[in-house]
């Protein structure tokens, strides 16, 4: 079959709905300054869909730093990959400050979080090594694991007993291959909001020889006493061998970083293809990240404000009878039962009649018949926002139970 003909016939599990959903349920356009209220299709909505956890996206100092850096340097600077011609004092300063904040020896900046995770996994292991990973790991981890030419074993989400079994299998293989074991999990799982069982996994180091790689995209800035992440929250920061963080969540920017031992970071710096063969992060982004990190460290009240909203929202939803799963983080999933048609009509009602913009998750991301409305509270939401949203959810849920959203056709818009 011709390649283009094959693509035409099989649009993919989500792409098959593109004609009905594009511009509303998929690829929507939120316009205006990033915040809790933005315009969607010409009308202001209360937004619960942005990972602007600490509210830094429109902080005056952040906007000023971003503007001045762009004016002073432009986005072309520096030109080239860092290894060849794209290194600056600003890049090294950010790496040093991140290392100090994370309590690690060294740090490497990443142009993109997703790309960086895929490339890091590819760089760290060879065909003699074995990867053990959590089944609910983010797509960037799954894609990195798929590149691995050696064995890989998955354990059911946060199932430590099964994780131990996979480590036993891995240990047997590397004893014959001469390879090593890399265990990959997340600090905070972005869909369910629960934490990875880092403490229990670390305890397995007494029995097995492996290195722990933690993707803490949702934990960096939100978890732990200082915001240093889920390792700090669980008291095992020193036992995380390779720590991955992104700027796309709490820092409200783009890019990411990996912190680890000095020799590990040096190895990544000289062998990680996505960084060696890609243009360096533009200086304005690096200066912007420095300002955001400064504010994150200087203003613990940002994280305190976030958690005040998180606790009010999650406790209010639970008191109202909603199922929010096992979340232990700001990520707030609200589980309901219904078809894809009901989900789209529910979301349409929430946006058009309640003026609330939140994201929905349906099959194939979750099992058929399950609807997740995913809320992301931030430090700049208010208690009034929380109260209004819980009340709206109550009213929408009554409609869902009464069958008012049942339809074979996606809502017209």
C-alpha positions, 0 to 999 in steps of 0.5 A: 500500500502507498504510504499516504494511502495508509495514512488516509485510511488510518488516522490514529485513535485520536486523529480519527476525530479530528474533523469533529474536534479540531479547534474546540476539544483538540488544538483549542486556542486560549488567548490573552495573558496567561492566567486563571481567566483567558479568552476562548472563542471570544468569551472569558473562561475560568481556566484550569488547564495550564501547568503554571503551578506557581503563577510565574508566567505573568509575574512582573519580574518574569515579564521584565526579565524576559523582555529585557533579555529578548531586547538585549540578545535576540533569540538567535544568540547563541548560534550553534550547538553548545559543544561547538559554538553555543555555550555562554556564561548564562548557561553555565550559571543556570546549570550551577544554580540548579545543581545547588538547588537540587543538591546534586554535583552537576547539571546539564540543560536540555532544549526540550524536556520530552526530547531530552528524556528520550535522548538521555535514556538512549545515551545512558544504556546499551544493548547489554543493559536492562531497563525496568520502568513503571507502566504509567510512565510518561510518553517521553519515557516510553519513547526513550525505552522503545529506542533501547536495544536491550531488554526492558521490563515493565512493572504495574503502576507503583507495584513494588512487589512486581518491581522487585520481580522485574529487578530479579529478572534484570539481575539474572540477565545482566549477570550474564551480559555484563550490563547494568540496570536502570530503573525509571519512574516518575516523581509525580504521575501527571495523569493520576497525580499520585507520587512514585513510590521512591522511598520503597524503590530506594529501599530495593537498592539494599538487595539489587544493584541498579541506578534510579532515574526519576522524571519529576516534571510535575514535582519540581517546584511543587513538592518538598519543603523548598520545592526541590521535588518529590525526592525531597518530599519523600526524604530520598533526594540523595538516593535519586541517581539521575534527576530530570526536571522541566521548565514547562511546569512550575517555571512556565517556560521551555526546556529542562535539565538533568542533575546527577553526579559530575562524571554522569553529567559530563558523560551526557554532555559529550554523548547525548545526541539531542544536545550535541546535534541541536542548537543551544537554548537561546540566551533569553530563555536561559536568563528567563529561567534564572529569574524564575529559579530566583523567584522560586527560591525567594518566595516559598509563599508561591508554593504555599498559595498553590497548596492552599488552593490544591487542598481547598479544591481537592477536599471540596471535590471529595466532600461533594462526593467526587472521585479524585483517585489517589492524587498526592499532588496539585494534579487533580483528576475527577473521574466520571463514567460515560461515553466519549459523546457524553464527555464532549457534551459535558465539556461543551456545557462546562465551557459554554454555560459555566465558562469553565475551561478544563481538559478531558481525558477519554479512551484510548488514554483511559478505558472505555466508559471512563471520563477524566476531567483534569484540573490543574490548580495554581497559586494565582487561583482564588478560593472564589474560583474553587467554590464556583468550580465545585458548584458547577461540577455538582450541577454538571454531574447531576446532568450526566447522571440524568442522561442529559449529555447522552448523544451519538453526536459530538456537541455542535460548536 
